[in-house]
């Protein structure tokens, strides 16, 4: 790769179209800004930095981002820029209905227009909760102004009766324990306060920590950003350094299109395998790649991740939590390991101006039980397994590091749930004909079907199976799964049931064959029988009449291409529109 060549400085910036003159329109824009007490010389041509903040009290992972934004401002001022904090659409995994995923694209659209329509020369993306990171990255990629990510960081470790409690992960475990009669409801309620005991996002390698890691592995965040706990003073320092750095990025004109290259995405995919990252990263990186014109596919995920060992011993795949990961050295250690193993594009450019390798070549692993040596990985073949067959012609995904080895090759009788309401109505019924050898199948929870592709793919097991001490079964759906969840769960089955994919015609009693090593997922019926069932299938879900739901249903793509809107592919640039004043 050739080195990035900064543009000459000083030069006229985009914000000067608003602020840099003596016309009526320029005075109009400056004078209104001055009602906040900004001195006149802030409008003299220095970089205007938009601090795009997803703070919200209904987005708990991001509820501390106001403080971090102030630290970013300090850094911007120190470097000679003009910081302006801009609240943007915030999507909360824990509270948005029907699904946070339904609003990722809306957030990306809203943030893109916030950038495009306002006087910014560069952007700091203040993110944390699962969908805020990809949505702001997608917006930044579409506008292509110099941009950099700073995440809110994970919360502190949870502890309950001497045991580490992983946010999300132990919610599933404790819930199953109550159903199995191994934990009382009062004990479950007592454990609640141990799950989220500080500001920050999930302390497991869930989707929030995974996407923070993806931002860093892509080169869109400063090295070391991903793992610093939210309440650690070094998180504030990272925010301030990020503020300094974005000013220089604007002066150099270092843009997302310079960083988000094919090599960057390949580095991120391999990093995801090494950390045991969330399957949600697949759908978000596919969407992000589409915004910058990179032809990334599910096959790339399988090819690049298949031989990457998972070396980060974190829940839900392993033992520890994000706090220990940070103390061990964090993501830079993992990236260094990939570089040493020949699995890193070392020359990939990052927002720091350095290459991926230059940033990590001198880091040290301080705990080899948290970040494992290559010779004793958590899983030899990490990454994301992409399955194909007559049940998933366009692909489905499974996370090997979170699955049970004895179920990676399995043949079982299908027990079908037509939708999530059907599942909830029947799963606790003692008369349900199901045992641990069966394959649980959930339909109509994909991008169009739910709508929004909810995180319901890790269906809880029936109580009568849990009471046997069974903790895992093969589960298949067109839904997603929380990054904090675990199990032998096949997800993102494409095409989804709601558009007539083969999943739509699976019947209880059918035999299903899963062969992860062979990357196969097969419904054991003849081609003629499958064709006949599909010919008889009729859609039951109709497009909503009005509003965003209609837009979503009409334009969302399938999971195998990232579930972005079909009209948002590609970078559209950040041209300044006409001033109507």
C-alpha positions as CSV (number, residue, x, y, z in Angstrom):
1,X,0.0,0.0,0.0
2,X,1.2,3.5,-0.8
3,X,1.4,5.9,2.1
4,X,-1.4,8.4,2.5
5,X,-0.5,11.8,1.3
6,X,-2.0,14.7,3.3
7,X,-3.5,17.6,1.5
8,X,-1.8,21.0,1.8
9,X,-2.8,23.1,4.8
10,X,-4.2,25.8,5.2
11,X,-7.0,25.6,2.7
12,X,-10.7,26.6,2.5
13,X,-12.9,24.2,4.5
14,X,-16.4,23.1,3.9
15,X,-17.7,25.0,7.0
16,X,-16.6,28.2,5.4
17,X,-19.5,27.9,3.0
18,X,-21.6,28.8,6.0
19,X,-19.2,31.0,8.1
20,X,-16.5,32.4,5.9
21,X,-17.6,35.7,4.3
22,X,-19.4,39.0,4.8
23,X,-22.6,38.3,2.8
24,X,-26.0,38.4,4.5
25,X,-26.0,34.6,4.5
26,X,-22.6,34.3,6.2
27,X,-23.6,36.9,8.8
28,X,-26.9,35.1,9.4
29,X,-25.1,31.8,10.1
30,X,-22.5,33.3,12.4
31,X,-24.7,35.6,14.3
32,X,-27.1,32.8,15.4
33,X,-24.2,30.7,16.5
34,X,-22.8,33.6,18.5
35,X,-25.9,33.7,20.8
36,X,-24.1,30.8,22.6
37,X,-21.2,33.0,23.4
38,X,-18.7,31.8,20.8
39,X,-15.9,34.3,20.1
40,X,-15.7,35.6,16.6
41,X,-12.3,34.0,15.8
42,X,-13.8,30.5,16.1
43,X,-15.3,31.2,12.7
44,X,-12.0,32.2,11.1
45,X,-11.4,29.1,9.0
46,X,-10.4,26.6,11.7
47,X,-11.9,23.1,11.4
48,X,-15.4,22.8,12.7
49,X,-15.8,19.4,14.3
50,X,-19.2,17.8,14.8
51,X,-19.3,15.7,17.9
52,X,-22.2,13.4,16.9
53,X,-23.5,12.1,20.3
54,X,-25.8,9.2,20.7
55,X,-26.3,10.1,24.4
56,X,-29.8,9.2,25.7
57,X,-31.1,8.2,29.1
58,X,-33.2,5.5,27.2
59,X,-29.9,4.2,25.7
60,X,-28.3,3.1,29.0
61,X,-25.0,2.0,27.4
62,X,-24.6,5.6,26.2
63,X,-26.0,7.5,29.1
64,X,-22.5,8.7,30.2
65,X,-21.5,10.1,26.8
66,X,-22.1,13.8,27.7
67,X,-19.0,13.7,29.9
68,X,-16.9,12.0,27.2
69,X,-18.1,14.6,24.7
70,X,-16.7,17.3,27.0
71,X,-13.3,15.6,26.9
72,X,-13.5,15.4,23.1
73,X,-14.1,19.2,23.1
74,X,-11.0,19.8,25.2
75,X,-9.0,17.9,22.6
76,X,-10.5,19.7,19.7
77,X,-9.8,23.1,21.2
78,X,-6.3,22.1,22.1
79,X,-5.6,21.2,18.5
80,X,-7.0,24.5,17.2
81,X,-10.5,23.3,16.1
82,X,-14.0,24.4,16.9
83,X,-16.1,21.6,18.5
84,X,-19.9,21.6,18.3
85,X,-21.8,18.8,20.1
86,X,-24.7,17.5,18.0
87,X,-27.3,15.0,19.5
88,X,-28.2,12.4,16.9
89,X,-30.6,9.5,16.7
90,X,-29.9,6.9,19.4
91,X,-31.0,3.3,19.1
92,X,-31.1,1.3,22.4
93,X,-30.9,-2.4,22.3
94,X,-32.6,-2.8,25.7
95,X,-35.7,-0.7,25.0
96,X,-36.5,-0.2,21.3
97,X,-39.5,-2.1,20.0
98,X,-40.2,-4.0,17.9
99,X,-36.4,-4.4,17.4
100,X,-33.4,-2.1,17.6
101,X,-32.2,-3.5,14.3
102,X,-35.3,-2.1,12.6
103,X,-34.0,1.4,13.4
104,X,-30.3,1.0,12.5
105,X,-31.0,2.2,9.0
106,X,-33.2,5.1,10.1
107,X,-30.4,6.2,12.5
108,X,-27.8,5.9,9.6
109,X,-30.1,8.0,7.4
110,X,-30.7,10.6,10.1
111,X,-27.1,11.0,11.0
112,X,-26.0,11.1,7.3
113,X,-28.4,14.1,6.8
114,X,-27.3,15.7,10.0
115,X,-23.7,15.6,8.7
116,X,-24.6,16.6,5.1
117,X,-26.8,19.5,5.9
118,X,-24.7,21.3,8.6
119,X,-21.3,23.1,8.7
120,X,-19.0,20.3,9.7
121,X,-15.5,19.6,8.4
122,X,-14.9,16.5,10.5
123,X,-16.9,14.2,12.8
124,X,-16.3,12.4,16.1
125,X,-18.7,9.5,16.3
126,X,-19.8,9.0,20.0
127,X,-21.2,5.5,20.2
128,X,-21.6,2.5,22.4
129,X,-24.8,0.5,22.3
130,X,-25.0,-2.2,19.6
131,X,-26.7,-0.3,16.7
132,X,-25.2,3.1,17.4
133,X,-21.7,2.1,16.2
134,X,-22.7,0.6,12.8
135,X,-25.3,3.3,12.2
136,X,-22.9,6.2,12.7
137,X,-20.1,4.4,10.8
138,X,-22.5,3.8,7.9
139,X,-23.5,7.5,7.9
140,X,-19.8,8.6,8.0
141,X,-19.0,6.3,5.1
142,X,-21.8,7.7,3.0
143,X,-20.8,11.3,3.5
144,X,-17.0,10.7,3.6
145,X,-16.0,13.6,5.8
146,X,-12.9,12.9,8.0
147,X,-14.4,10.8,10.9
148,X,-13.2,9.0,14.0
149,X,-14.9,6.7,16.5
150,X,-14.8,7.0,20.3
151,X,-16.9,4.4,22.2
152,X,-18.3,4.7,25.6
153,X,-16.6,1.6,26.9
154,X,-17.8,-1.5,28.7
155,X,-19.2,-1.5,32.2
156,X,-17.3,-3.0,35.1
157,X,-17.4,-6.7,35.9
158,X,-20.6,-8.0,37.5
159,X,-20.3,-10.2,40.6
160,X,-22.9,-12.3,42.3
161,X,-22.2,-14.7,45.2
162,X,-18.5,-14.9,44.2
163,X,-19.1,-15.5,40.5
164,X,-18.4,-13.2,37.6
165,X,-21.7,-12.0,36.1
166,X,-21.6,-11.2,32.4
167,X,-24.3,-8.7,31.3
168,X,-26.7,-10.5,29.0
169,X,-24.9,-13.8,29.2
170,X,-26.0,-14.5,32.8
171,X,-29.4,-13.1,32.0
172,X,-29.9,-16.1,29.7
173,X,-28.2,-18.5,32.1
174,X,-30.1,-17.5,35.2
175,X,-33.4,-17.5,33.3
176,X,-32.8,-21.0,32.1
177,X,-31.8,-22.0,35.7
178,X,-35.1,-20.7,37.0
179,X,-37.0,-22.7,34.4
180,X,-34.9,-25.8,35.4
181,X,-35.7,-25.4,39.1
182,X,-32.0,-24.7,39.9
183,X,-32.5,-21.1,40.9
184,X,-35.4,-19.3,42.7
185,X,-37.2,-16.3,41.3
186,X,-36.1,-14.3,44.4
187,X,-32.5,-15.2,43.7
188,X,-32.9,-14.1,40.1
189,X,-34.2,-10.8,41.3
190,X,-31.3,-10.5,43.7
191,X,-28.8,-11.1,40.9
192,X,-30.4,-8.3,38.8
193,X,-28.5,-5.6,40.5
194,X,-25.2,-7.4,39.9
195,X,-25.6,-7.5,36.1
196,X,-25.2,-3.8,35.3
197,X,-23.3,-2.0,38.1
198,X,-21.6,0.9,36.3
199,X,-22.1,3.1,33.3
200,X,-21.1,1.5,30.0
201,X,-22.1,-1.2,27.5
202,X,-22.1,-5.0,28.1
203,X,-19.1,-6.3,29.8
204,X,-19.0,-9.5,27.7
205,X,-17.8,-9.9,24.2
206,X,-21.4,-9.0,23.1
207,X,-22.3,-6.9,20.1
208,X,-21.3,-3.6,21.7
209,X,-17.8,-4.7,22.6
210,X,-17.6,-6.6,19.3
211,X,-18.5,-3.5,17.3
212,X,-16.1,-1.4,19.3
213,X,-13.4,-3.9,18.4
214,X,-14.5,-3.8,14.7
215,X,-14.2,0.0,14.7
216,X,-10.6,-0.3,16.0
217,X,-9.7,-3.3,13.7
218,X,-11.0,-1.4,10.7
219,X,-8.8,1.5,11.7
220,X,-11.6,3.9,12.5
221,X,-10.7,4.4,16.2
222,X,-7.5,5.0,18.0
223,X,-5.6,2.0,19.0
224,X,-6.7,0.7,22.4
225,X,-10.1,2.4,22.3
226,X,-12.3,-0.8,22.3
227,X,-11.7,-2.3,25.8
228,X,-11.1,0.6,28.2
229,X,-13.9,0.4,30.9
230,X,-16.4,3.2,30.8
231,X,-15.5,4.5,34.3
232,X,-11.7,4.2,33.9
233,X,-10.0,7.6,33.7
234,X,-8.2,6.3,30.6
235,X,-11.5,6.4,28.7
236,X,-11.7,10.1,29.2
237,X,-8.1,10.5,28.1
238,X,-8.9,8.5,24.9
239,X,-11.8,10.8,24.2
240,X,-9.5,13.9,24.6
241,X,-6.9,12.4,22.3
242,X,-9.5,11.6,19.8
243,X,-10.6,15.2,19.8
244,X,-7.0,16.3,19.1
245,X,-6.6,13.7,16.3
246,X,-9.8,14.6,14.4
247,X,-8.5,18.2,13.8
248,X,-5.4,16.9,12.2
249,X,-7.4,14.4,10.1
250,X,-9.4,17.3,8.7
251,X,-6.2,19.3,8.0
252,X,-4.8,16.2,6.2
253,X,-8.2,15.3,4.6
254,X,-8.0,11.8,5.9
255,X,-11.4,10.3,5.1
256,X,-13.3,7.0,5.7
257,X,-12.7,6.1,2.1
258,X,-9.0,6.2,2.7
259,X,-9.3,3.8,5.7
260,X,-12.3,1.5,4.9
261,X,-10.5,-0.5,2.2
262,X,-10.8,-4.2,1.4
263,X,-7.7,-4.9,3.5
264,X,-9.4,-3.1,6.5
265,X,-12.5,-5.3,6.2
266,X,-10.4,-8.4,6.0
267,X,-8.5,-7.4,9.1
268,X,-11.8,-6.8,10.9
269,X,-13.2,-10.2,9.9
270,X,-10.1,-12.0,11.2
271,X,-10.1,-10.0,14.4
272,X,-13.8,-11.0,14.9
273,X,-12.7,-14.6,14.8
274,X,-9.9,-14.1,17.2
275,X,-12.0,-12.4,19.8
276,X,-15.0,-14.7,19.5
277,X,-17.1,-11.7,18.3
278,X,-20.8,-11.5,17.8
279,X,-22.6,-12.8,14.7
280,X,-24.2,-9.3,14.5
281,X,-20.8,-8.1,13.2
282,X,-21.5,-10.0,10.0
283,X,-24.6,-8.1,9.2
284,X,-23.2,-4.7,10.2
285,X,-19.9,-5.0,8.3
286,X,-21.7,-6.2,5.2
287,X,-23.9,-3.1,5.3
288,X,-20.9,-0.8,6.0
289,X,-18.9,-2.4,3.1
290,X,-21.9,-1.6,0.8
291,X,-21.7,2.1,1.8
292,X,-18.1,2.3,0.5
293,X,-18.4,0.1,-2.5
294,X,-16.5,-2.9,-1.2
295,X,-17.9,-6.2,-2.5
296,X,-17.9,-8.1,0.8
297,X,-19.9,-11.3,1.0
298,X,-20.8,-14.1,3.4
299,X,-18.2,-16.3,1.7
300,X,-15.5,-13.8,2.6
301,X,-16.5,-14.2,6.3
302,X,-16.2,-17.9,6.1
303,X,-13.0,-18.0,4.0
304,X,-11.2,-15.4,6.1
305,X,-12.3,-16.5,9.6
306,X,-12.3,-20.3,9.2
307,X,-8.7,-20.8,10.2
308,X,-8.5,-18.1,12.8
309,X,-8.3,-19.4,16.4
310,X,-10.3,-17.7,19.0
311,X,-7.7,-16.6,21.6
312,X,-9.8,-14.2,23.7
313,X,-11.2,-16.1,26.7
314,X,-14.3,-13.9,27.3
315,X,-17.9,-14.7,27.9
316,X,-20.1,-15.8,26.2
317,X,-17.5,-18.1,24.7
318,X,-15.1,-18.2,27.6
319,X,-14.5,-17.2,31.2
320,X,-13.5,-13.6,31.7
321,X,-15.1,-10.1,31.0
322,X,-14.0,-6.9,29.3
323,X,-12.3,-5.5,32.4
324,X,-9.8,-8.4,32.4
325,X,-9.4,-8.0,28.6
326,X,-8.4,-4.4,29.0
327,X,-5.9,-5.2,31.8
328,X,-4.4,-7.9,29.7
329,X,-3.6,-5.4,26.9
330,X,-6.9,-5.3,25.0
331,X,-7.4,-5.5,21.2
332,X,-3.9,-4.3,20.3
333,X,-2.5,-7.6,21.6
334,X,-4.9,-9.5,19.5
335,X,-4.1,-7.5,16.4
336,X,-0.4,-8.1,17.0
337,X,-1.0,-11.8,17.3
338,X,-2.8,-11.8,14.0
339,X,0.1,-9.9,12.5
340,X,2.6,-12.4,13.8
341,X,0.6,-15.2,12.4
342,X,0.4,-13.7,8.9
343,X,-3.3,-13.0,9.3
344,X,-3.1,-9.2,9.2
345,X,-2.8,-6.7,6.4
346,X,0.0,-4.8,8.2
347,X,0.0,-1.8,5.9
348,X,-3.7,-1.0,6.3
349,X,-4.1,2.7,7.2
350,X,-5.7,3.9,10.4
351,X,-7.1,7.1,11.7
352,X,-3.9,7.7,13.6
353,X,-2.0,8.1,10.4
354,X,0.0,4.9,11.2
355,X,-0.5,1.5,9.8
356,X,-2.3,-1.3,11.6
357,X,1.0,-3.0,12.4
358,X,2.9,0.2,13.5
359,X,0.3,0.7,16.2
360,X,0.7,-2.7,17.8
361,X,4.2,-4.1,17.2
362,X,5.5,-3.2,20.6
363,X,2.5,-4.1,22.8
364,X,2.6,-6.8,25.5
365,X,0.2,-9.4,26.7
366,X,-0.1,-9.1,30.4
367,X,-2.3,-12.2,31.1
368,X,-2.1,-15.3,28.9
369,X,-5.2,-16.8,30.5
370,X,-7.3,-13.9,29.2
371,X,-5.6,-13.5,25.8
372,X,-4.5,-17.1,25.1
373,X,-1.3,-18.2,23.4
374,X,-1.8,-19.4,19.8
375,X,-0.9,-23.0,20.8
376,X,-3.8,-23.3,23.2
377,X,-6.7,-21.3,21.8
378,X,-10.2,-21.3,23.1
379,X,-11.3,-22.7,19.7
380,X,-9.0,-23.8,16.9
381,X,-11.4,-22.6,14.2
382,X,-13.2,-19.4,15.4
383,X,-14.6,-16.9,13.0
384,X,-18.2,-17.3,11.7
385,X,-19.3,-20.5,10.0
386,X,-21.4,-19.8,6.9
387,X,-23.8,-22.6,6.2
388,X,-25.5,-23.4,2.9
389,X,-27.9,-26.0,1.6
390,X,-31.5,-26.3,0.6
391,X,-32.6,-24.8,3.8
392,X,-30.4,-21.7,3.4
393,X,-29.6,-21.1,-0.3
394,X,-28.2,-17.7,0.4
395,X,-26.5,-18.6,3.6
396,X,-26.9,-18.8,7.3
397,X,-24.4,-18.2,10.1
398,X,-23.2,-19.9,13.3
399,X,-20.6,-18.9,15.9
400,X,-18.4,-22.0,16.6
401,X,-16.8,-20.6,19.7
402,X,-20.2,-20.3,21.4
403,X,-21.5,-23.7,20.2
404,X,-21.4,-27.2,21.7
405,X,-18.9,-29.4,19.9
406,X,-21.1,-32.5,20.1
407,X,-23.8,-30.7,18.2
408,X,-21.7,-29.4,15.3
409,X,-22.8,-32.4,13.3
410,X,-26.4,-33.3,14.1
411,X,-29.5,-34.8,12.6
412,X,-32.8,-34.2,14.4
413,X,-36.5,-33.9,14.1
414,X,-37.8,-30.4,13.5
415,X,-40.1,-28.8,16.1
416,X,-41.4,-25.7,14.3
417,X,-42.6,-22.4,15.7
418,X,-44.4,-20.2,13.2
419,X,-43.3,-17.0,14.9
420,X,-42.1,-15.7,18.2
421,X,-45.6,-15.6,19.7
422,X,-46.1,-19.2,18.8
423,X,-42.9,-20.1,20.5
424,X,-43.8,-18.2,23.7
425,X,-47.2,-19.8,23.7
426,X,-45.9,-23.4,23.4
427,X,-42.4,-23.7,24.8
428,X,-43.3,-24.3,28.4
429,X,-46.1,-26.8,27.6
430,X,-45.2,-30.1,29.1
431,X,-47.1,-31.8,26.3
432,X,-44.9,-30.3,23.6
433,X,-43.3,-33.2,21.7
434,X,-39.7,-32.3,22.0
435,X,-36.5,-33.7,23.5
436,X,-32.8,-32.8,23.4
437,X,-32.3,-34.5,20.0
438,X,-34.8,-32.3,18.2
439,X,-34.0,-29.2,16.2
440,X,-36.0,-26.1,17.2
441,X,-37.0,-24.0,14.2
442,X,-38.3,-20.4,14.4
443,X,-39.8,-18.7,11.4
444,X,-40.8,-15.1,10.4
445,X,-38.3,-13.3,12.5
446,X,-36.1,-12.0,9.7
447,X,-35.6,-8.4,8.3
448,X,-39.2,-8.2,6.9
449,X,-40.8,-10.8,9.1
450,X,-40.5,-9.5,12.6
451,X,-40.0,-6.8,11.3
452,X,-36.5,-5.7,12.0
453,X,-34.9,-9.1,12.7
454,X,-35.1,-9.3,16.5
455,X,-32.5,-11.0,18.7
456,X,-34.7,-14.1,19.4
457,X,-32.7,-16.8,17.6
458,X,-31.3,-18.2,20.9
459,X,-34.6,-19.6,21.9
460,X,-34.7,-20.8,25.5
461,X,-35.0,-24.6,25.9
462,X,-38.2,-26.2,27.1
463,X,-38.3,-26.7,30.9
464,X,-38.6,-30.5,30.6
465,X,-35.3,-30.6,28.7
466,X,-33.6,-28.2,31.1
467,X,-34.6,-30.4,34.0
468,X,-32.5,-33.2,32.5
469,X,-29.4,-31.0,32.8
470,X,-29.4,-30.3,29.1
471,X,-28.1,-26.8,28.3
472,X,-28.0,-26.7,24.5
473,X,-29.9,-27.8,21.5
474,X,-29.7,-27.0,17.8
475,X,-31.8,-24.0,17.0
476,X,-32.4,-22.5,13.5
477,X,-34.1,-19.3,12.6
478,X,-34.0,-16.3,10.3
479,X,-33.6,-14.1,13.4
480,X,-30.5,-12.7,15.0
481,X,-28.9,-13.5,18.4
482,X,-27.6,-11.2,21.1
483,X,-23.8,-11.1,21.1
484,X,-24.0,-12.0,24.8
485,X,-25.8,-15.2,24.0
486,X,-24.4,-18.7,23.4
487,X,-25.3,-22.1,22.0
488,X,-25.5,-24.1,18.8
489,X,-27.7,-21.5,17.1
490,X,-28.1,-21.1,13.3
491,X,-29.0,-17.5,12.5
492,X,-29.7,-15.1,9.6
493,X,-31.2,-17.9,7.4
494,X,-31.6,-16.4,4.0
495,X,-33.9,-15.9,2.2
496,X,-36.1,-15.4,5.3
497,X,-39.4,-17.2,5.8
498,X,-41.5,-14.0,5.3
499,X,-40.3,-13.7,1.7
500,X,-40.8,-17.4,0.9
501,X,-37.4,-18.8,1.7
502,X,-37.2,-22.6,2.3
503,X,-37.5,-22.0,6.1
504,X,-41.1,-21.0,5.5
505,X,-42.1,-24.5,4.5
506,X,-40.3,-26.6,7.2
507,X,-42.9,-28.7,9.1
508,X,-42.7,-30.3,12.5
509,X,-41.5,-33.8,12.0
510,X,-39.2,-33.1,9.1
511,X,-35.6,-34.2,9.6
512,X,-32.8,-31.6,9.5
513,X,-29.1,-32.2,9.1
514,X,-26.5,-29.7,10.4
515,X,-22.9,-30.3,9.5
516,X,-20.8,-27.3,10.5
517,X,-17.4,-28.7,9.3
518,X,-19.0,-29.3,5.9
519,X,-20.7,-25.9,6.1
520,X,-24.0,-27.6,5.3
521,X,-27.6,-27.1,6.5
522,X,-30.1,-29.4,4.8
523,X,-33.8,-30.2,5.1
524,X,-34.1,-33.9,4.4
525,X,-36.9,-33.9,1.8
526,X,-36.7,-34.4,-1.9
527,X,-36.2,-31.6,-4.3
528,X,-39.6,-32.3,-5.8
529,X,-41.3,-32.1,-2.3
530,X,-39.5,-28.9,-1.5
531,X,-40.5,-27.3,-4.8
532,X,-44.1,-28.4,-4.3
533,X,-44.2,-26.9,-0.8
534,X,-42.7,-23.6,-2.0
535,X,-45.2,-23.4,-4.9
536,X,-48.1,-23.8,-2.4
537,X,-46.7,-21.1,0.0
538,X,-48.5,-17.8,0.4
539,X,-47.2,-14.8,2.3
540,X,-49.0,-13.9,5.5
541,X,-47.2,-10.7,6.3
542,X,-48.3,-7.5,4.5
543,X,-46.5,-4.3,4.1
544,X,-47.5,-1.6,6.6
545,X,-49.6,1.2,5.2
546,X,-47.7,4.2,6.4
547,X,-44.6,5.6,8.1
548,X,-41.1,4.3,8.6
549,X,-42.3,0.7,8.9
550,X,-43.6,0.9,5.3
551,X,-40.3,2.3,4.1
552,X,-38.4,-0.4,6.0
553,X,-40.5,-3.2,4.7
554,X,-40.4,-2.0,1.1
555,X,-36.6,-1.4,0.9
556,X,-34.8,-3.6,3.4
557,X,-32.5,-6.1,1.9
558,X,-31.9,-9.7,3.2
559,X,-29.5,-10.6,5.9
560,X,-26.8,-12.0,3.6
561,X,-26.2,-8.6,2.1
562,X,-26.4,-6.6,5.4
563,X,-30.1,-5.7,5.7
564,X,-29.4,-2.1,4.5
565,X,-31.9,-0.2,2.4
566,X,-31.5,-0.9,-1.3
567,X,-31.3,2.8,-2.1
568,X,-28.5,3.6,0.4
569,X,-25.6,1.6,-1.2
570,X,-22.5,3.6,-2.1
571,X,-20.9,6.8,-0.9
572,X,-22.7,9.9,-1.9
573,X,-20.2,12.5,-0.6
574,X,-20.7,15.5,1.5
575,X,-21.4,18.3,-1.0
576,X,-22.6,21.5,0.4
577,X,-26.2,22.2,-0.5
578,X,-27.6,25.6,-1.6
579,X,-28.3,28.2,1.0
580,X,-32.0,29.2,1.0
581,X,-31.6,32.3,3.3
